[in-house]
């Protein structure tokens, strides 16, 4: 998880928070974490919806070219 210690809030004239100002490095870390989460979710969905895959051992046996 990204620690957001350097966050600055942008406020309106009444002091209500309307936006956030982040250092670029913090933004990049957040973006990378979001991308990692998206990849993990896509992998999970693919695993749930996958059909027709071979077992790893069967794949390895078929992929060998040395006749073993």
mmCIF file of the N, C-alpha and C atoms, coordinates in Angstrom:
data_MODEL
# 
_entry.id   MODEL 
# 
loop_
_atom_site.group_PDB 
_atom_site.id 
_atom_site.type_symbol 
_atom_site.label_atom_id 
_atom_site.label_alt_id 
_atom_site.label_comp_id 
_atom_site.label_asym_id 
_atom_site.label_entity_id 
_atom_site.label_seq_id 
_atom_site.pdbx_PDB_ins_code 
_atom_site.Cartn_x 
_atom_site.Cartn_y 
_atom_site.Cartn_z 
_atom_site.occupancy 
_atom_site.B_iso_or_equiv 
_atom_site.pdbx_formal_charge 
_atom_site.auth_seq_id 
_atom_site.auth_comp_id 
_atom_site.auth_asym_id 
_atom_site.auth_atom_id 
_atom_site.pdbx_PDB_model_num 
ATOM 1   N N  . UNK A 1 1  ? 0.839   -1.173  0.000   1.00 0.00 ? 1  UNK A N  1 
ATOM 2   C CA . UNK A 1 1  ? 0.000   0.000   0.000   1.00 0.00 ? 1  UNK A CA 1 
ATOM 3   C C  . UNK A 1 1  ? 0.891   1.244   0.000   1.00 0.00 ? 1  UNK A C  1 
ATOM 4   N N  . UNK A 1 2  ? 0.443   2.267   -0.646  1.00 0.00 ? 2  UNK A N  1 
ATOM 5   C CA . UNK A 1 2  ? 1.203   3.502   -0.762  1.00 0.00 ? 2  UNK A CA 1 
ATOM 6   C C  . UNK A 1 2  ? 0.853   4.426   0.401   1.00 0.00 ? 2  UNK A C  1 
ATOM 7   N N  . UNK A 1 3  ? 1.860   4.866   1.114   1.00 0.00 ? 3  UNK A N  1 
ATOM 8   C CA . UNK A 1 3  ? 1.643   5.836   2.189   1.00 0.00 ? 3  UNK A CA 1 
ATOM 9   C C  . UNK A 1 3  ? 1.548   7.228   1.572   1.00 0.00 ? 3  UNK A C  1 
ATOM 10  N N  . UNK A 1 4  ? 0.511   7.938   1.928   1.00 0.00 ? 4  UNK A N  1 
ATOM 11  C CA . UNK A 1 4  ? 0.300   9.274   1.359   1.00 0.00 ? 4  UNK A CA 1 
ATOM 12  C C  . UNK A 1 4  ? 0.550   10.330  2.430   1.00 0.00 ? 4  UNK A C  1 
ATOM 13  N N  . UNK A 1 5  ? 1.810   10.556  2.717   1.00 0.00 ? 5  UNK A N  1 
ATOM 14  C CA . UNK A 1 5  ? 2.183   11.524  3.749   1.00 0.00 ? 5  UNK A CA 1 
ATOM 15  C C  . UNK A 1 5  ? 2.323   12.927  3.182   1.00 0.00 ? 5  UNK A C  1 
ATOM 16  N N  . UNK A 1 6  ? 2.524   13.033  1.890   1.00 0.00 ? 6  UNK A N  1 
ATOM 17  C CA . UNK A 1 6  ? 2.818   14.322  1.271   1.00 0.00 ? 6  UNK A CA 1 
ATOM 18  C C  . UNK A 1 6  ? 1.623   14.876  0.504   1.00 0.00 ? 6  UNK A C  1 
ATOM 19  N N  . UNK A 1 7  ? 0.416   14.520  0.927   1.00 0.00 ? 7  UNK A N  1 
ATOM 20  C CA . UNK A 1 7  ? -0.790  14.943  0.226   1.00 0.00 ? 7  UNK A CA 1 
ATOM 21  C C  . UNK A 1 7  ? -1.149  16.372  0.625   1.00 0.00 ? 7  UNK A C  1 
ATOM 22  N N  . UNK A 1 8  ? -1.500  17.157  -0.371  1.00 0.00 ? 8  UNK A N  1 
ATOM 23  C CA . UNK A 1 8  ? -2.037  18.496  -0.118  1.00 0.00 ? 8  UNK A CA 1 
ATOM 24  C C  . UNK A 1 8  ? -3.453  18.524  -0.667  1.00 0.00 ? 8  UNK A C  1 
ATOM 25  N N  . UNK A 1 9  ? -4.369  19.053  0.124   1.00 0.00 ? 9  UNK A N  1 
ATOM 26  C CA . UNK A 1 9  ? -5.759  19.148  -0.313  1.00 0.00 ? 9  UNK A CA 1 
ATOM 27  C C  . UNK A 1 9  ? -6.026  20.536  -0.882  1.00 0.00 ? 9  UNK A C  1 
ATOM 28  N N  . UNK A 1 10 ? -6.767  20.569  -1.960  1.00 0.00 ? 10 UNK A N  1 
ATOM 29  C CA . UNK A 1 10 ? -7.212  21.820  -2.555  1.00 0.00 ? 10 UNK A CA 1 
ATOM 30  C C  . UNK A 1 10 ? -8.621  22.067  -2.035  1.00 0.00 ? 10 UNK A C  1 
ATOM 31  N N  . UNK A 1 11 ? -8.858  23.244  -1.527  1.00 0.00 ? 11 UNK A N  1 
ATOM 32  C CA . UNK A 1 11 ? -10.159 23.536  -0.907  1.00 0.00 ? 11 UNK A CA 1 
ATOM 33  C C  . UNK A 1 11 ? -10.829 24.710  -1.605  1.00 0.00 ? 11 UNK A C  1 
ATOM 34  N N  . UNK A 1 12 ? -12.149 24.774  -1.421  1.00 0.00 ? 12 UNK A N  1 
ATOM 35  C CA . UNK A 1 12 ? -12.896 25.910  -1.950  1.00 0.00 ? 12 UNK A CA 1 
ATOM 36  C C  . UNK A 1 12 ? -12.850 27.052  -0.924  1.00 0.00 ? 12 UNK A C  1 
ATOM 37  N N  . UNK A 1 13 ? -13.581 28.111  -1.187  1.00 0.00 ? 13 UNK A N  1 
ATOM 38  C CA . UNK A 1 13 ? -13.545 29.280  -0.300  1.00 0.00 ? 13 UNK A CA 1 
ATOM 39  C C  . UNK A 1 13 ? -14.130 28.986  1.078   1.00 0.00 ? 13 UNK A C  1 
ATOM 40  N N  . UNK A 1 14 ? -14.903 27.923  1.198   1.00 0.00 ? 14 UNK A N  1 
ATOM 41  C CA . UNK A 1 14 ? -15.477 27.547  2.500   1.00 0.00 ? 14 UNK A CA 1 
ATOM 42  C C  . UNK A 1 14 ? -14.610 26.522  3.241   1.00 0.00 ? 14 UNK A C  1 
ATOM 43  N N  . UNK A 1 15 ? -13.491 26.131  2.637   1.00 0.00 ? 15 UNK A N  1 
ATOM 44  C CA . UNK A 1 15 ? -12.596 25.179  3.278   1.00 0.00 ? 15 UNK A CA 1 
ATOM 45  C C  . UNK A 1 15 ? -12.928 23.721  3.003   1.00 0.00 ? 15 UNK A C  1 
ATOM 46  N N  . UNK A 1 16 ? -13.883 23.464  2.118   1.00 0.00 ? 16 UNK A N  1 
ATOM 47  C CA . UNK A 1 16 ? -14.242 22.082  1.770   1.00 0.00 ? 16 UNK A CA 1 
ATOM 48  C C  . UNK A 1 16 ? -13.232 21.525  0.770   1.00 0.00 ? 16 UNK A C  1 
ATOM 49  N N  . UNK A 1 17 ? -12.827 20.287  1.002   1.00 0.00 ? 17 UNK A N  1 
ATOM 50  C CA . UNK A 1 17 ? -11.853 19.635  0.119   1.00 0.00 ? 17 UNK A CA 1 
ATOM 51  C C  . UNK A 1 17 ? -12.479 19.399  -1.252  1.00 0.00 ? 17 UNK A C  1 
ATOM 52  N N  . UNK A 1 18 ? -11.772 19.840  -2.271  1.00 0.00 ? 18 UNK A N  1 
ATOM 53  C CA . UNK A 1 18 ? -12.241 19.698  -3.655  1.00 0.00 ? 18 UNK A CA 1 
ATOM 54  C C  . UNK A 1 18 ? -11.264 18.945  -4.541  1.00 0.00 ? 18 UNK A C  1 
ATOM 55  N N  . UNK A 1 19 ? -10.034 18.773  -4.097  1.00 0.00 ? 19 UNK A N  1 
ATOM 56  C CA . UNK A 1 19 ? -9.041  18.095  -4.914  1.00 0.00 ? 19 UNK A CA 1 
ATOM 57  C C  . UNK A 1 19 ? -7.842  17.711  -4.079  1.00 0.00 ? 19 UNK A C  1 
ATOM 58  N N  . UNK A 1 20 ? -6.930  17.000  -4.731  1.00 0.00 ? 20 UNK A N  1 
ATOM 59  C CA . UNK A 1 20 ? -5.731  16.519  -4.063  1.00 0.00 ? 20 UNK A CA 1 
ATOM 60  C C  . UNK A 1 20 ? -4.526  16.823  -4.942  1.00 0.00 ? 20 UNK A C  1 
ATOM 61  N N  . UNK A 1 21 ? -3.463  17.250  -4.308  1.00 0.00 ? 21 UNK A N  1 
ATOM 62  C CA . UNK A 1 21 ? -2.207  17.496  -4.995  1.00 0.00 ? 21 UNK A CA 1 
ATOM 63  C C  . UNK A 1 21 ? -1.188  16.504  -4.441  1.00 0.00 ? 21 UNK A C  1 
ATOM 64  N N  . UNK A 1 22 ? -0.624  15.676  -5.334  1.00 0.00 ? 22 UNK A N  1 
ATOM 65  C CA . UNK A 1 22 ? 0.341   14.641  -4.937  1.00 0.00 ? 22 UNK A CA 1 
ATOM 66  C C  . UNK A 1 22 ? 1.683   14.888  -5.602  1.00 0.00 ? 22 UNK A C  1 
ATOM 67  N N  . UNK A 1 23 ? 2.759   14.507  -4.931  1.00 0.00 ? 23 UNK A N  1 
ATOM 68  C CA . UNK A 1 23 ? 4.045   14.483  -5.628  1.00 0.00 ? 23 UNK A CA 1 
ATOM 69  C C  . UNK A 1 23 ? 3.986   13.437  -6.750  1.00 0.00 ? 23 UNK A C  1 
ATOM 70  N N  . UNK A 1 24 ? 4.693   13.689  -7.812  1.00 0.00 ? 24 UNK A N  1 
ATOM 71  C CA . UNK A 1 24 ? 4.663   12.787  -8.966  1.00 0.00 ? 24 UNK A CA 1 
ATOM 72  C C  . UNK A 1 24 ? 5.068   11.369  -8.591  1.00 0.00 ? 24 UNK A C  1 
ATOM 73  N N  . UNK A 1 25 ? 6.044   11.214  -7.718  1.00 0.00 ? 25 UNK A N  1 
ATOM 74  C CA . UNK A 1 25 ? 6.489   9.868   -7.312  1.00 0.00 ? 25 UNK A CA 1 
ATOM 75  C C  . UNK A 1 25 ? 5.361   9.109   -6.613  1.00 0.00 ? 25 UNK A C  1 
ATOM 76  N N  . UNK A 1 26 ? 4.590   9.784   -5.781  1.00 0.00 ? 26 UNK A N  1 
ATOM 77  C CA . UNK A 1 26 ? 3.464   9.137   -5.096  1.00 0.00 ? 26 UNK A CA 1 
ATOM 78  C C  . UNK A 1 26 ? 2.394   8.739   -6.105  1.00 0.00 ? 26 UNK A C  1 
ATOM 79  N N  . UNK A 1 27 ? 2.125   9.608   -7.064  1.00 0.00 ? 27 UNK A N  1 
ATOM 80  C CA . UNK A 1 27 ? 1.141   9.296   -8.104  1.00 0.00 ? 27 UNK A CA 1 
ATOM 81  C C  . UNK A 1 27 ? 1.580   8.081   -8.913  1.00 0.00 ? 27 UNK A C  1 
ATOM 82  N N  . UNK A 1 28 ? 2.856   8.023   -9.265  1.00 0.00 ? 28 UNK A N  1 
ATOM 83  C CA . UNK A 1 28 ? 3.370   6.893   -10.036 1.00 0.00 ? 28 UNK A CA 1 
ATOM 84  C C  . UNK A 1 28 ? 3.232   5.587   -9.255  1.00 0.00 ? 28 UNK A C  1 
ATOM 85  N N  . UNK A 1 29 ? 3.519   5.619   -7.939  1.00 0.00 ? 29 UNK A N  1 
ATOM 86  C CA . UNK A 1 29 ? 3.365   4.414   -7.117  1.00 0.00 ? 29 UNK A CA 1 
ATOM 87  C C  . UNK A 1 29 ? 1.907   3.978   -7.066  1.00 0.00 ? 29 UNK A C  1 
ATOM 88  N N  . UNK A 1 30 ? 0.988   4.917   -6.932  1.00 0.00 ? 30 UNK A N  1 
ATOM 89  C CA . UNK A 1 30 ? -0.447  4.595   -6.900  1.00 0.00 ? 30 UNK A CA 1 
ATOM 90  C C  . UNK A 1 30 ? -0.869  3.984   -8.236  1.00 0.00 ? 30 UNK A C  1 
ATOM 91  N N  . UNK A 1 31 ? -0.424  4.583   -9.328  1.00 0.00 ? 31 UNK A N  1 
ATOM 92  C CA . UNK A 1 31 ? -0.779  4.075   -10.656 1.00 0.00 ? 31 UNK A CA 1 
ATOM 93  C C  . UNK A 1 31 ? -0.262  2.653   -10.850 1.00 0.00 ? 31 UNK A C  1 
ATOM 94  N N  . UNK A 1 32 ? 0.970   2.382   -10.401 1.00 0.00 ? 32 UNK A N  1 
ATOM 95  C CA . UNK A 1 32 ? 1.531   1.037   -10.516 1.00 0.00 ? 32 UNK A CA 1 
ATOM 96  C C  . UNK A 1 32 ? 0.732   0.032   -9.689  1.00 0.00 ? 32 UNK A C  1 
ATOM 97  N N  . UNK A 1 33 ? 0.326   0.423   -8.493  1.00 0.00 ? 33 UNK A N  1 
ATOM 98  C CA . UNK A 1 33 ? -0.473  -0.485  -7.664  1.00 0.00 ? 33 UNK A CA 1 
ATOM 99  C C  . UNK A 1 33 ? -1.829  -0.760  -8.304  1.00 0.00 ? 33 UNK A C  1 
ATOM 100 N N  . UNK A 1 34 ? -2.439  0.253   -8.880  1.00 0.00 ? 34 UNK A N  1 
ATOM 101 C CA . UNK A 1 34 ? -3.722  0.061   -9.558  1.00 0.00 ? 34 UNK A CA 1 
ATOM 102 C C  . UNK A 1 34 ? -3.542  -0.885  -10.741 1.00 0.00 ? 34 UNK A C  1 
ATOM 103 N N  . UNK A 1 35 ? -2.491  -0.691  -11.521 1.00 0.00 ? 35 UNK A N  1 
ATOM 104 C CA . UNK A 1 35 ? -2.241  -1.572  -12.663 1.00 0.00 ? 35 UNK A CA 1 
ATOM 105 C C  . UNK A 1 35 ? -2.009  -3.013  -12.196 1.00 0.00 ? 35 UNK A C  1 
ATOM 106 N N  . UNK A 1 36 ? -1.275  -3.194  -11.097 1.00 0.00 ? 36 UNK A N  1 
ATOM 107 C CA . UNK A 1 36 ? -1.058  -4.540  -10.561 1.00 0.00 ? 36 UNK A CA 1 
ATOM 108 C C  . UNK A 1 36 ? -2.371  -5.173  -10.126 1.00 0.00 ? 36 UNK A C  1 
ATOM 109 N N  . UNK A 1 37 ? -3.229  -4.394  -9.486  1.00 0.00 ? 37 UNK A N  1 
ATOM 110 C CA . UNK A 1 37 ? -4.542  -4.911  -9.070  1.00 0.00 ? 37 UNK A CA 1 
ATOM 111 C C  . UNK A 1 37 ? -5.400  -5.273  -10.278 1.00 0.00 ? 37 UNK A C  1 
ATOM 112 N N  . UNK A 1 38 ? -5.370  -4.437  -11.306 1.00 0.00 ? 38 UNK A N  1 
ATOM 113 C CA . UNK A 1 38 ? -6.123  -4.743  -12.524 1.00 0.00 ? 38 UNK A CA 1 
ATOM 114 C C  . UNK A 1 38 ? -5.618  -6.036  -13.160 1.00 0.00 ? 38 UNK A C  1 
ATOM 115 N N  . UNK A 1 39 ? -4.301  -6.215  -13.187 1.00 0.00 ? 39 UNK A N  1 
ATOM 116 C CA . UNK A 1 39 ? -3.723  -7.447  -13.748 1.00 0.00 ? 39 UNK A CA 1 
ATOM 117 C C  . UNK A 1 39 ? -4.146  -8.664  -12.934 1.00 0.00 ? 39 UNK A C  1 
ATOM 118 N N  . UNK A 1 40 ? -4.127  -8.536  -11.607 1.00 0.00 ? 40 UNK A N  1 
ATOM 119 C CA . UNK A 1 40 ? -4.523  -9.649  -10.746 1.00 0.00 ? 40 UNK A CA 1 
ATOM 120 C C  . UNK A 1 40 ? -5.990  -9.997  -10.943 1.00 0.00 ? 40 UNK A C  1 
ATOM 121 N N  . UNK A 1 41 ? -6.844  -8.986  -11.073 1.00 0.00 ? 41 UNK A N  1 
ATOM 122 C CA . UNK A 1 41 ? -8.266  -9.243  -11.311 1.00 0.00 ? 41 UNK A CA 1 
ATOM 123 C C  . UNK A 1 41 ? -8.493  -9.895  -12.672 1.00 0.00 ? 41 UNK A C  1 
ATOM 124 N N  . UNK A 1 42 ? -7.777  -9.430  -13.683 1.00 0.00 ? 42 UNK A N  1 
ATOM 125 C CA . UNK A 1 42 ? -7.915  -10.020 -15.018 1.00 0.00 ? 42 UNK A CA 1 
ATOM 126 C C  . UNK A 1 42 ? -7.472  -11.477 -15.000 1.00 0.00 ? 42 UNK A C  1 
ATOM 127 N N  . UNK A 1 43 ? -6.389  -11.781 -14.298 1.00 0.00 ? 43 UNK A N  1 
ATOM 128 C CA . UNK A 1 43 ? -5.912  -13.154 -14.191 1.00 0.00 ? 43 UNK A CA 1 
ATOM 129 C C  . UNK A 1 43 ? -6.926  -14.026 -13.457 1.00 0.00 ? 43 UNK A C  1 
ATOM 130 N N  . UNK A 1 44 ? -7.501  -13.491 -12.391 1.00 0.00 ? 44 UNK A N  1 
ATOM 131 C CA . UNK A 1 44 ? -8.514  -14.241 -11.647 1.00 0.00 ? 44 UNK A CA 1 
ATOM 132 C C  . UNK A 1 44 ? -9.736  -14.521 -12.518 1.00 0.00 ? 44 UNK A C  1 
ATOM 133 N N  . UNK A 1 45 ? -10.194 -13.517 -13.256 1.00 0.00 ? 45 UNK A N  1 
ATOM 134 C CA . UNK A 1 45 ? -11.339 -13.708 -14.159 1.00 0.00 ? 45 UNK A CA 1 
ATOM 135 C C  . UNK A 1 45 ? -11.017 -14.738 -15.245 1.00 0.00 ? 45 UNK A C  1 
ATOM 136 N N  . UNK A 1 46 ? -9.817  -14.667 -15.794 1.00 0.00 ? 46 UNK A N  1 
ATOM 137 C CA . UNK A 1 46 ? -9.413  -15.605 -16.842 1.00 0.00 ? 46 UNK A CA 1 
ATOM 138 C C  . UNK A 1 46 ? -9.401  -17.028 -16.296 1.00 0.00 ? 46 UNK A C  1 
ATOM 139 N N  . UNK A 1 47 ? -8.916  -17.190 -15.082 1.00 0.00 ? 47 UNK A N  1 
ATOM 140 C CA . UNK A 1 47 ? -8.887  -18.522 -14.481 1.00 0.00 ? 47 UNK A CA 1 
ATOM 141 C C  . UNK A 1 47 ? -10.280 -19.078 -14.242 1.00 0.00 ? 47 UNK A C  1 
ATOM 142 N N  . UNK A 1 48 ? -11.210 -18.224 -13.871 1.00 0.00 ? 48 UNK A N  1 
ATOM 143 C CA . UNK A 1 48 ? -12.585 -18.676 -13.615 1.00 0.00 ? 48 UNK A CA 1 
ATOM 144 C C  . UNK A 1 48 ? -13.308 -19.021 -14.913 1.00 0.00 ? 48 UNK A C  1 
ATOM 145 N N  . UNK A 1 49 ? -12.983 -18.318 -15.987 1.00 0.00 ? 49 UNK A N  1 
ATOM 146 C CA . UNK A 1 49 ? -13.695 -18.497 -17.258 1.00 0.00 ? 49 UNK A CA 1 
ATOM 147 C C  . UNK A 1 49 ? -12.952 -19.383 -18.245 1.00 0.00 ? 49 UNK A C  1 
ATOM 148 N N  . UNK A 1 50 ? -11.781 -19.862 -17.867 1.00 0.00 ? 50 UNK A N  1 
ATOM 149 C CA . UNK A 1 50 ? -10.939 -20.615 -18.791 1.00 0.00 ? 50 UNK A CA 1 
ATOM 150 C C  . UNK A 1 50 ? -11.509 -22.008 -19.058 1.00 0.00 ? 50 UNK A C  1 
ATOM 151 N N  . UNK A 1 51 ? -11.394 -22.427 -20.292 1.00 0.00 ? 51 UNK A N  1 
ATOM 152 C CA . UNK A 1 51 ? -11.785 -23.785 -20.683 1.00 0.00 ? 51 UNK A CA 1 
ATOM 153 C C  . UNK A 1 51 ? -10.759 -24.306 -21.680 1.00 0.00 ? 51 UNK A C  1 
ATOM 154 N N  . UNK A 1 52 ? -10.585 -25.594 -21.696 1.00 0.00 ? 52 UNK A N  1 
ATOM 155 C CA . UNK A 1 52 ? -9.723  -26.200 -22.693 1.00 0.00 ? 52 UNK A CA 1 
ATOM 156 C C  . UNK A 1 52 ? -8.240  -26.150 -22.409 1.00 0.00 ? 52 UNK A C  1 
ATOM 157 N N  . UNK A 1 53 ? -7.841  -25.853 -21.192 1.00 0.00 ? 53 UNK A N  1 
ATOM 158 C CA . UNK A 1 53 ? -6.419  -25.819 -20.883 1.00 0.00 ? 53 UNK A CA 1 
ATOM 159 C C  . UNK A 1 53 ? -5.926  -27.218 -20.530 1.00 0.00 ? 53 UNK A C  1 
ATOM 160 N N  . UNK A 1 54 ? -4.645  -27.449 -20.835 1.00 0.00 ? 54 UNK A N  1 
ATOM 161 C CA . UNK A 1 54 ? -4.016  -28.729 -20.506 1.00 0.00 ? 54 UNK A CA 1 
ATOM 162 C C  . UNK A 1 54 ? -3.397  -28.650 -19.123 1.00 0.00 ? 54 UNK A C  1 
ATOM 163 N N  . UNK A 1 55 ? -3.245  -29.792 -18.501 1.00 0.00 ? 55 UNK A N  1 
ATOM 164 C CA . UNK A 1 55 ? -2.510  -29.856 -17.247 1.00 0.00 ? 55 UNK A CA 1 
ATOM 165 C C  . UNK A 1 55 ? -1.041  -29.597 -17.553 1.00 0.00 ? 55 UNK A C  1 
ATOM 166 N N  . UNK A 1 56 ? -0.328  -29.000 -16.593 1.00 0.00 ? 56 UNK A N  1 
ATOM 167 C CA . UNK A 1 56 ? 1.067   -28.632 -16.807 1.00 0.00 ? 56 UNK A CA 1 
ATOM 168 C C  . UNK A 1 56 ? 1.916   -29.840 -17.193 1.00 0.00 ? 56 UNK A C  1 
ATOM 169 N N  . UNK A 1 57 ? 1.729   -30.947 -16.492 1.00 0.00 ? 57 UNK A N  1 
ATOM 170 C CA . UNK A 1 57 ? 2.516   -32.138 -16.790 1.00 0.00 ? 57 UNK A CA 1 
ATOM 171 C C  . UNK A 1 57 ? 2.296   -32.627 -18.210 1.00 0.00 ? 57 UNK A C  1 
ATOM 172 N N  . UNK A 1 58 ? 1.049   -32.593 -18.678 1.00 0.00 ? 58 UNK A N  1 
ATOM 173 C CA . UNK A 1 58 ? 0.749   -32.993 -20.052 1.00 0.00 ? 58 UNK A CA 1 
ATOM 174 C C  . UNK A 1 58 ? 1.415   -32.048 -21.058 1.00 0.00 ? 58 UNK A C  1 
ATOM 175 N N  . UNK A 1 59 ? 1.376   -30.765 -20.763 1.00 0.00 ? 59 UNK A N  1 
ATOM 176 C CA . UNK A 1 59 ? 2.009   -29.783 -21.643 1.00 0.00 ? 59 UNK A CA 1 
ATOM 177 C C  . UNK A 1 59 ? 3.509   -30.040 -21.752 1.00 0.00 ? 59 UNK A C  1 
ATOM 178 N N  . UNK A 1 60 ? 4.156   -30.270 -20.611 1.00 0.00 ? 60 UNK A N  1 
ATOM 179 C CA . UNK A 1 60 ? 5.602   -30.497 -20.601 1.00 0.00 ? 60 UNK A CA 1 
ATOM 180 C C  . UNK A 1 60 ? 5.939   -31.747 -21.399 1.00 0.00 ? 60 UNK A C  1 
ATOM 181 N N  . UNK A 1 61 ? 5.156   -32.824 -21.231 1.00 0.00 ? 61 UNK A N  1 
ATOM 182 C CA . UNK A 1 61 ? 5.410   -34.057 -21.982 1.00 0.00 ? 61 UNK A CA 1 
ATOM 183 C C  . UNK A 1 61 ? 5.307   -33.817 -23.478 1.00 0.00 ? 61 UNK A C  1 
ATOM 184 N N  . UNK A 1 62 ? 4.303   -33.066 -23.905 1.00 0.00 ? 62 UNK A N  1 
ATOM 185 C CA . UNK A 1 62 ? 4.112   -32.823 -25.327 1.00 0.00 ? 62 UNK A CA 1 
ATOM 186 C C  . UNK A 1 62 ? 5.149   -31.845 -25.892 1.00 0.00 ? 62 UNK A C  1 
ATOM 187 N N  . UNK A 1 63 ? 5.663   -30.961 -25.057 1.00 0.00 ? 63 UNK A N  1 
ATOM 188 C CA . UNK A 1 63 ? 6.599   -29.932 -25.513 1.00 0.00 ? 63 UNK A CA 1 
ATOM 189 C C  . UNK A 1 63 ? 8.013   -30.462 -25.661 1.00 0.00 ? 63 UNK A C  1 
ATOM 190 N N  . UNK A 1 64 ? 8.309   -31.608 -25.084 1.00 0.00 ? 64 UNK A N  1 
ATOM 191 C CA . UNK A 1 64 ? 9.673   -32.155 -25.168 1.00 0.00 ? 64 UNK A CA 1 
ATOM 192 C C  . UNK A 1 64 ? 9.963   -32.606 -26.586 1.00 0.00 ? 64 UNK A C  1 
ATOM 193 N N  . UNK A 1 65 ? 11.145  -32.262 -27.069 1.00 0.00 ? 65 UNK A N  1 
ATOM 194 C CA . UNK A 1 65 ? 11.546  -32.596 -28.423 1.00 0.00 ? 65 UNK A CA 1 
ATOM 195 C C  . UNK A 1 65 ? 12.587  -33.711 -28.450 1.00 0.00 ? 65 UNK A C  1 
ATOM 196 N N  . UNK A 1 66 ? 13.029  -34.140 -27.269 1.00 0.00 ? 66 UNK A N  1 
ATOM 197 C CA . UNK A 1 66 ? 14.094  -35.124 -27.239 1.00 0.00 ? 66 UNK A CA 1 
ATOM 198 C C  . UNK A 1 66 ? 13.570  -36.561 -27.170 1.00 0.00 ? 66 UNK A C  1 
ATOM 199 N N  . UNK A 1 67 ? 12.270  -36.740 -27.322 1.00 0.00 ? 67 UNK A N  1 
ATOM 200 C CA . UNK A 1 67 ? 11.707  -38.083 -27.352 1.00 0.00 ? 67 UNK A CA 1 
ATOM 201 C C  . UNK A 1 67 ? 11.494  -38.733 -25.997 1.00 0.00 ? 67 UNK A C  1 
ATOM 202 N N  . UNK A 1 68 ? 11.745  -38.031 -24.922 1.00 0.00 ? 68 UNK A N  1 
ATOM 203 C CA . UNK A 1 68 ? 11.572  -38.617 -23.585 1.00 0.00 ? 68 UNK A CA 1 
ATOM 204 C C  . UNK A 1 68 ? 10.128  -38.587 -23.154 1.00 0.00 ? 68 UNK A C  1 
# 
